[in-house]
Amino acid sequence: MKFTFLNSKIKHKRFDFQPFYYDERKERLQQKVKSYQKAQDPNISPEERAEILRSNMKETWSRSATTQKSISTSNFRIIFLIALILILGYFVFNGVNEVDTVVKKLW
C-alpha cells in the first residue's frame, strides 16, 4: 500500500491566463472616426447619410439623458441631507424631550 500523500511535495499550479483589457472610450472614438470618414465620402448614399445622422442624434440624446438622471439624483440627495440637518437642528434647539411628542403626533 502506497502512501503518496505523505511523501508528495506540493507543486504550484500554473495557469495560462492572459488578461484582456477593453477600453470602451477608445472603441467609441474609433467608431466616431470611421463614421466621420464615411460621412466625408462624396459617394455616400442619402440612406447611409441619414443613418449616420440618426446614430449621432441617438448618442447625443442618450448622453443628455444620463446627465439629467445624475443631476436629479444628486438634487434629491442634497434635499434629503438638508431636511435631515433641519430636523436634527430642531431637536437640538428644542430639546430631546420633544422627540416623544413629535413621534406621538406622527402616529
C-alpha positions in Angstrom: 0.0 0.0 0.0 1.4 3.3 -1.0 1.0 6.5 1.0 1.9 9.0 -1.7 0.2 11.9 0.2 2.8 11.6 2.9 5.7 11.7 0.6 4.5 14.1 -2.2 5.5 17.7 -2.4 3.1 20.4 -3.0 3.5 21.7 -6.5 2.4 25.0 -7.7 -0.2 25.1 -10.4 0.4 27.1 -13.5 -2.4 28.9 -15.2 -2.2 30.3 -18.6 -4.2 33.4 -18.0 -3.7 36.4 -20.2 -5.7 39.4 -19.0 -7.9 41.2 -21.6 -8.2 44.9 -21.4 -11.1 46.6 -23.1 -11.1 50.4 -23.4 -14.7 51.4 -24.2 -13.7 55.1 -24.7 -11.1 54.1 -27.3 -13.7 51.8 -29.1 -16.2 54.7 -29.3 -13.5 57.0 -30.6 -12.6 54.6 -33.4 -16.3 54.2 -34.3 -16.7 58.0 -34.5 -13.6 58.3 -36.6 -15.0 55.7 -39.0 -18.4 57.4 -39.2 -16.8 60.8 -39.9 -14.6 59.4 -42.6 -17.6 57.7 -44.1 -19.6 61.0 -43.9 -16.8 62.8 -45.7 -17.1 60.4 -48.6 -18.7 62.2 -51.6 -20.2 59.0 -53.0 -22.2 58.2 -49.9 -25.9 57.4 -50.4 -28.6 59.5 -48.7 -29.8 56.5 -46.7 -26.3 56.0 -45.2 -26.0 59.7 -44.5 -29.4 59.6 -42.7 -28.2 56.6 -40.7 -25.1 58.4 -39.6 -27.1 61.4 -38.6 -29.6 59.1 -36.7 -26.8 57.5 -34.8 -25.2 60.8 -33.9 -28.5 62.1 -32.6 -29.2 58.9 -30.6 -25.7 59.3 -28.9 -26.3 62.9 -28.1 -29.8 62.2 -26.6 -28.5 59.2 -24.5 -25.7 61.4 -23.1 -28.1 64.1 -22.1 -30.5 61.6 -20.5 -27.6 60.2 -18.4 -26.6 63.7 -17.4 -30.2 64.6 -16.5 -30.5 61.4 -14.4 -27.3 62.1 -12.5 -28.4 65.7 -11.8 -31.8 64.6 -10.5 -30.3 62.0 -8.1 -27.7 64.5 -6.8 -30.5 67.1 -6.2 -32.6 64.5 -4.3 -29.6 63.6 -2.2 -29.0 67.3 -1.4 -32.6 67.9 -0.4 -32.6 64.8 1.8 -29.5 65.9 3.6 -30.8 69.5 4.1 -34.1 68.1 5.6 -32.1 65.8 7.9 -30.0 68.6 9.1 -33.1 70.8 9.7 -34.8 68.0 11.7 -31.7 67.4 13.8 -31.3 71.2 14.4 -34.9 71.4 15.5 -34.4 68.7 18.1 -31.1 70.2 19.3 -32.7 73.6 19.9 -36.0 72.3 21.4 -34.5 69.5 23.4 -34.7 65.7 23.2 -38.0 65.6 25.1 -39.8 66.9 22.1 -38.9 63.7 20.2 -41.6 61.8 22.0 -44.3 64.3 21.3 -43.4 64.6 17.7 -43.4 60.8 17.3 -46.8 60.6 19.1 -48.2 63.2 16.8 -47.0 61.4 13.7 -48.5 58.1 14.7 
